[in-house]
Amino acid sequence: MSLSAIGAGLSGLQTYQRGLDASASKIANPSAVASGGGDLENGIVGSLVNKAGFQASAQVVKTADSLLGSLIDTKA
């Protein structure tokens, strides 16, 4: 169970990292400012959403790791 949670957490980390990369690209693109800021605003909001998702996924991995460590300690 904890191994599947670690896998889900790692998958989430990868997904949100790709989202952060896409958001950073929107923010860094000079045409975003010239076009009225729509892309810039979407990039900033996207980066905040992806940051929160990344942190949640990291917490899943951390909790699953702790659980697995406890199970190993109990077994030993």
TORPA-4810 file (N, C-alpha, C, O; in nm, 3 decimals):
<nodes>
NODE_1_0.082_-0.119_0.000_0.000_0.000_0.000_0.086_0.126_0.000_0.060_0.218_-0.077_M
NODE_2_0.188_0.130_0.086_0.270_0.251_0.092_0.355_0.267_-0.034_0.387_0.379_-0.072_S
NODE_3_0.390_0.155_-0.098_0.467_0.165_-0.222_0.383_0.226_-0.333_0.434_0.304_-0.413_L
NODE_4_0.254_0.192_-0.338_0.168_0.252_-0.440_0.145_0.400_-0.409_0.130_0.481_-0.501_S
NODE_5_0.143_0.436_-0.282_0.130_0.577_-0.245_0.254_0.654_-0.285_0.244_0.768_-0.332_A
NODE_6_0.370_0.594_-0.267_0.494_0.659_-0.310_0.492_0.677_-0.462_0.530_0.783_-0.513_I
NODE_7_0.449_0.575_-0.533_0.439_0.585_-0.679_0.342_0.693_-0.723_0.371_0.768_-0.816_G
NODE_8_0.229_0.703_-0.656_0.132_0.808_-0.689_0.188_0.946_-0.658_0.169_1.040_-0.734_A
NODE_9_0.258_0.957_-0.546_0.319_1.084_-0.510_0.426_1.126_-0.611_0.433_1.242_-0.650_G
NODE_10_0.508_1.030_-0.652_0.612_1.061_-0.751_0.552_1.099_-0.885_0.602_1.189_-0.953_L
NODE_11_0.445_1.032_-0.923_0.376_1.067_-1.047_0.320_1.209_-1.039_0.328_1.285_-1.135_S
NODE_12_0.264_1.243_-0.923_0.214_1.379_-0.903_0.326_1.481_-0.909_0.309_1.589_-0.967_G
NODE_13_0.441_1.449_-0.850_0.555_1.540_-0.856_0.596_1.568_-1.000_0.622_1.682_-1.038_L
NODE_14_0.600_1.462_-1.081_0.638_1.479_-1.222_0.535_1.563_-1.296_0.571_1.651_-1.375_Q
NODE_15_0.408_1.536_-1.272_0.301_1.610_-1.340_0.306_1.758_-1.304_0.299_1.844_-1.391_T
NODE_16_0.318_1.786_-1.175_0.319_1.926_-1.132_0.448_1.996_-1.173_0.448_2.117_-1.194_Y
NODE_17_0.558_1.923_-1.183_0.682_1.984_-1.232_0.666_2.027_-1.377_0.709_2.136_-1.415_Q
NODE_18_0.602_1.941_-1.458_0.576_1.980_-1.597_0.485_2.102_-1.603_0.505_2.191_-1.686_R
NODE_19_0.386_2.108_-1.514_0.298_2.224_-1.508_0.373_2.350_-1.467_0.348_2.458_-1.522_G
NODE_20_0.464_2.336_-1.371_0.545_2.451_-1.330_0.633_2.498_-1.445_0.651_2.618_-1.465_L
NODE_21_0.688_2.404_-1.520_0.771_2.441_-1.636_0.689_2.518_-1.739_0.735_2.618_-1.794_D
NODE_22_0.568_2.471_-1.765_0.480_2.538_-1.862_0.442_2.678_-1.812_0.439_2.773_-1.890_A
NODE_23_0.412_2.689_-1.684_0.377_2.819_-1.627_0.496_2.915_-1.633_0.479_3.033_-1.665_S
NODE_24_0.615_2.865_-1.604_0.735_2.949_-1.611_0.757_2.998_-1.753_0.800_3.112_-1.774_A
NODE_25_0.729_2.914_-1.849_0.744_2.953_-1.989_0.647_3.065_-2.024_0.684_3.159_-2.095_S
NODE_26_0.523_3.055_-1.976_0.425_3.161_-2.001_0.468_3.292_-1.937_0.452_3.399_-1.995_K
NODE_27_0.524_3.283_-1.816_0.565_3.404_-1.745_0.686_3.467_-1.813_0.695_3.589_-1.824_I
NODE_28_0.780_3.384_-1.857_0.903_3.434_-1.916_0.888_3.481_-2.060_0.974_3.552_-2.112_A
NODE_29_0.780_3.443_-2.125_0.758_3.479_-2.264_0.728_3.628_-2.276_0.629_3.675_-2.220_N
NODE_30_0.811_3.703_-2.347_0.788_3.848_-2.356_0.657_3.884_-2.425_0.603_3.992_-2.400_P
NODE_31_0.605_3.798_-2.510_0.480_3.830_-2.580_0.361_3.828_-2.485_0.256_3.884_-2.517_S
NODE_32_0.376_3.765_-2.369_0.267_3.761_-2.272_0.235_3.900_-2.221_0.118_3.934_-2.202_A
NODE_33_0.337_3.981_-2.199_0.315_4.117_-2.151_0.257_4.204_-2.262_0.168_4.285_-2.237_V
NODE_34_0.306_4.186_-2.384_0.260_4.268_-2.496_0.116_4.239_-2.534_0.049_4.327_-2.588_A
NODE_35_0.068_4.119_-2.508_-0.068_4.083_-2.550_-0.172_4.118_-2.445_-0.285_4.069_-2.453_S
NODE_36_-0.139_4.198_-2.350_-0.238_4.241_-2.251_-0.227_4.167_-2.120_-0.305_4.193_-2.029_G
NODE_37_-0.135_4.077_-2.107_-0.111_4.011_-1.980_-0.192_3.887_-1.954_-0.177_3.825_-1.849_G
NODE_38_-0.278_3.846_-2.047_-0.359_3.726_-2.025_-0.275_3.603_-2.001_-0.302_3.526_-1.909_G
NODE_39_-0.173_3.584_-2.083_-0.084_3.470_-2.066_-0.003_3.483_-1.938_0.025_3.385_-1.870_D
NODE_40_0.036_3.607_-1.908_0.113_3.630_-1.786_0.030_3.596_-1.663_0.078_3.529_-1.572_L
NODE_41_-0.094_3.643_-1.661_-0.182_3.613_-1.547_-0.208_3.464_-1.535_-0.203_3.409_-1.425_E
NODE_42_-0.234_3.399_-1.647_-0.257_3.254_-1.645_-0.132_3.180_-1.598_-0.141_3.080_-1.528_N
NODE_43_-0.017_3.230_-1.639_0.109_3.168_-1.598_0.131_3.179_-1.448_0.174_3.083_-1.383_G
NODE_44_0.102_3.295_-1.393_0.119_3.315_-1.249_0.022_3.229_-1.170_0.061_3.164_-1.073_I
NODE_45_-0.105_3.229_-1.210_-0.204_3.146_-1.141_-0.168_2.999_-1.156_-0.177_2.923_-1.059_V
NODE_46_-0.127_2.959_-1.275_-0.087_2.820_-1.297_0.031_2.780_-1.211_0.037_2.669_-1.160_G
NODE_47_0.126_2.873_-1.195_0.242_2.839_-1.112_0.201_2.822_-0.966_0.255_2.735_-0.898_S
NODE_48_0.108_2.901_-0.918_0.062_2.886_-0.780_-0.014_2.754_-0.760_0.004_2.686_-0.660_L
NODE_49_-0.097_2.720_-0.857_-0.173_2.594_-0.849_-0.077_2.475_-0.854_-0.089_2.382_-0.775_V
NODE_50_0.017_2.480_-0.947_0.113_2.369_-0.961_0.206_2.359_-0.841_0.246_2.250_-0.802_N
NODE_51_0.240_2.473_-0.782_0.324_2.472_-0.661_0.251_2.401_-0.548_0.309_2.319_-0.477_K
NODE_52_0.122_2.432_-0.531_0.043_2.368_-0.425_0.030_2.218_-0.450_0.041_2.137_-0.357_A
NODE_53_0.007_2.180_-0.576_-0.001_2.039_-0.610_0.130_1.966_-0.588_0.132_1.853_-0.541_G
NODE_54_0.240_2.032_-0.622_0.372_1.974_-0.601_0.397_1.952_-0.453_0.447_1.847_-0.412_F
NODE_55_0.362_2.051_-0.371_0.382_2.038_-0.227_0.295_1.926_-0.169_0.339_1.853_-0.081_Q
NODE_56_0.172_1.913_-0.218_0.085_1.806_-0.172_0.140_1.669_-0.210_0.138_1.576_-0.130_A
NODE_57_0.189_1.658_-0.332_0.248_1.531_-0.375_0.373_1.498_-0.294_0.397_1.382_-0.260_S
NODE_58_0.453_1.599_-0.265_0.572_1.577_-0.182_0.532_1.528_-0.043_0.600_1.444_0.015_A
NODE_59_0.423_1.581_0.009_0.376_1.538_0.142_0.327_1.394_0.137_0.345_1.319_0.233_Q
NODE_60_0.264_1.354_0.027_0.221_1.214_0.011_0.343_1.122_0.016_0.341_1.021_0.085_V
NODE_61_0.448_1.159_-0.058_0.570_1.077_-0.060_0.631_1.072_0.080_0.673_0.966_0.126_V
NODE_62_0.637_1.186_0.146_0.696_1.192_0.280_0.618_1.106_0.380_0.678_1.034_0.459_K
NODE_63_0.485_1.114_0.375_0.402_1.035_0.466_0.413_0.886_0.436_0.424_0.806_0.529_T
NODE_64_0.412_0.849_0.309_0.425_0.709_0.272_0.562_0.655_0.312_0.573_0.540_0.355_A
NODE_65_0.665_0.736_0.297_0.799_0.696_0.339_0.804_0.673_0.489_0.864_0.576_0.536_D
NODE_66_0.742_0.761_0.563_0.738_0.746_0.709_0.662_0.619_0.748_0.705_0.546_0.837_S
NODE_67_0.550_0.594_0.681_0.472_0.474_0.708_0.552_0.349_0.676_0.553_0.254_0.754_L
NODE_68_0.619_0.350_0.562_0.701_0.234_0.525_0.813_0.213_0.625_0.843_0.099_0.661_L
NODE_69_0.875_0.322_0.669_0.980_0.311_0.772_0.927_0.251_0.901_0.994_0.169_0.964_G
NODE_70_0.806_0.291_0.941_0.745_0.236_1.061_0.716_0.087_1.045_0.736_0.009_1.138_S
NODE_71_0.669_0.049_0.926_0.642_-0.093_0.902_0.769_-0.176_0.906_0.770_-0.287_0.959_L
NODE_72_0.876_-0.122_0.850_1.004_-0.193_0.852_1.056_-0.205_0.996_1.104_-0.311_1.036_I
NODE_73_1.044_-0.097_1.072_1.089_-0.100_1.213_1.008_-0.201_1.294_1.062_-0.269_1.380_D
NODE_74_0.878_-0.209_1.266_0.791_-0.303_1.338_0.829_-0.447_1.305_0.827_-0.534_1.391_T
NODE_75_0.862_-0.471_1.179_0.897_-0.605_1.133_1.032_-0.650_1.189_1.053_-0.769_1.214_K
NODE_76_1.122_-0.556_1.210_1.257_-0.589_1.259_1.254_-0.610_1.405_1.358_-0.639_1.465_A
</nodes>
